[in-house]
């Protein structure tokens, strides 16, 4: 498979691993937004969160929780932004076709914004209508 994260998980490509469990890896981002910026990948390949088997989702988010705790102890940040870019228009860059979760330590006055600053496209229809559409998809 020609997936850079699968090659990192198999040891074929070196990376700064800071966490490893049976199902997930935590790696320092090579283009960090802040000290301690890591991303967490499942060892099993999946393009996005919807393709990842449930047991791997559990392993992935347990690793996110543990890494967030480790980063808090190491850097004492004021908070974190934790997120997934899923799909090209959401920021999932070409060539990185493997689900991953970013954990970015945040400090007061670091120049960043909250997750609410990412997009400005509020709905025009009532929330009850949106909720009904989502429930109908189940």
DALINLIN-V893731 format. One record per pair of residues at least 6 apart in sequence whose ideal C-beta (glycine too) atoms are under 6 Angstrom apart, sorted by the first residue. I is the first residue (numbers start at 0). GAP is how many residues later the second one is. D is the distance in Angstrom with one decimal. If there is no record, write none. Layout:
i=I gap=GAP d=D
i=I gap=GAP d=D
This chain:
i=2 gap=42 d=5.8
i=2 gap=95 d=5.2
i=4 gap=36 d=4.9
i=4 gap=93 d=3.8
i=5 gap=39 d=5.2
i=6 gap=6 d=4.3
i=7 gap=7 d=4.6
i=8 gap=16 d=5.8
i=8 gap=34 d=4.7
i=14 gap=12 d=4.9
i=15 gap=12 d=4.0
i=16 gap=8 d=5.9
i=16 gap=10 d=5.7
i=17 gap=8 d=5.0
i=18 gap=7 d=3.1
i=18 gap=48 d=5.2
i=20 gap=42 d=5.7
i=22 gap=20 d=5.6
i=22 gap=33 d=5.7
i=22 gap=36 d=3.2
i=23 gap=16 d=5.8
i=23 gap=18 d=5.6
i=23 gap=35 d=5.1
i=23 gap=36 d=5.2
i=23 gap=39 d=3.8
i=24 gap=16 d=5.3
i=25 gap=12 d=5.1
i=25 gap=14 d=5.0
i=25 gap=37 d=5.9
i=25 gap=41 d=4.6
i=26 gap=12 d=5.9
i=27 gap=10 d=5.8
i=28 gap=8 d=4.6
i=28 gap=10 d=5.5
i=32 gap=71 d=5.2
i=33 gap=70 d=5.5
i=33 gap=71 d=5.1
i=34 gap=40 d=6.0
i=35 gap=35 d=4.7
i=35 gap=39 d=4.9
i=35 gap=69 d=4.6
i=36 gap=67 d=5.0
i=37 gap=29 d=5.7
i=37 gap=65 d=5.1
i=38 gap=61 d=4.5
i=38 gap=63 d=5.1
i=39 gap=23 d=4.9
i=39 gap=24 d=5.2
i=39 gap=61 d=4.6
i=40 gap=59 d=4.7
i=41 gap=10 d=5.9
i=41 gap=14 d=4.7
i=41 gap=18 d=4.8
i=43 gap=12 d=5.2
i=45 gap=6 d=4.0
i=45 gap=53 d=5.0
i=46 gap=50 d=5.5
i=47 gap=38 d=4.8
i=47 gap=51 d=5.2
i=48 gap=50 d=5.4
i=51 gap=47 d=5.8
i=63 gap=37 d=5.2
i=66 gap=36 d=5.5
i=67 gap=12 d=5.8
i=67 gap=35 d=5.6
i=70 gap=34 d=5.4
i=74 gap=30 d=5.2
i=76 gap=28 d=3.7
i=76 gap=29 d=5.6
i=76 gap=30 d=5.5
i=77 gap=28 d=6.0
i=77 gap=29 d=5.1
i=77 gap=30 d=5.0
i=78 gap=27 d=4.5
i=79 gap=25 d=5.9
i=79 gap=26 d=5.9
i=80 gap=23 d=4.6
i=80 gap=25 d=5.9
i=81 gap=21 d=5.3
i=82 gap=19 d=5.6
i=83 gap=17 d=5.4
i=84 gap=6 d=3.7
i=84 gap=7 d=4.5
i=85 gap=6 d=5.9
i=122 gap=7 d=5.9
